[in-house]
Amino acid sequence: MAIKLTLTEDETEILIDALEADLEGYVEAAKEARGNNNREDVKTFTEAATRIQELKGKLEALLGN
C-alpha cells in the first residue's frame, strides 16, 4: 500500500529533523543493547535505525540534499 502526501519543503525538513533525532535514539539503544549482550534488542534497534535511515534518505532526495 502506498500513501501519497503533499508536503511543503519546510514540512519535509521537519520530518527529516524528527527522523534524525529518532535515528540517534535507536543507534544509541543498539549500542547499549550490544554492551548488555542482548542480541535480540540489537537486531530490533538496528533494523529500526536502518528503516529510519532509508526513509530519511528518500525525503532528503526529494529536497535534493
C-alpha angles and dihedrals in degrees: 000000000000126000119206120208135177111217134173119235089253092053091049091050090050090054091048091052092048091049090049091055091046091048091053090052093052093046090052092046090051090052091051092047090049089052090051090048091239101150096180093055091045089055093046096046093043091051091050091049091050093051092047091049091051093050091045089052092053091052092046090051089055089057093043094246 
